[in-house]
């Protein structure tokens, strides 16, 4: 409902999305769908596999932070 109202306001005030804004919105929507699917699949994993995946994700996040600080 809110999205429809937002679109109507944009049309009535002749504000249009730039290509960059459109791309960001589409990627955000795709990421949301992927997160919903992935979460449902991980819920069925045994605890050991969930722990392993969480550790791998944490290591990846820390590696990114280290790269930002160094460079």
Buried (B, 14 or more C-beta within 10 A) or exposed (E): EEEEEEEEEEEEEEEEEEEEEEEEEEEEEEEEEEEEEEEEEEEEEEEEEEEEEEEEEEEEEEEEEEEEEEE
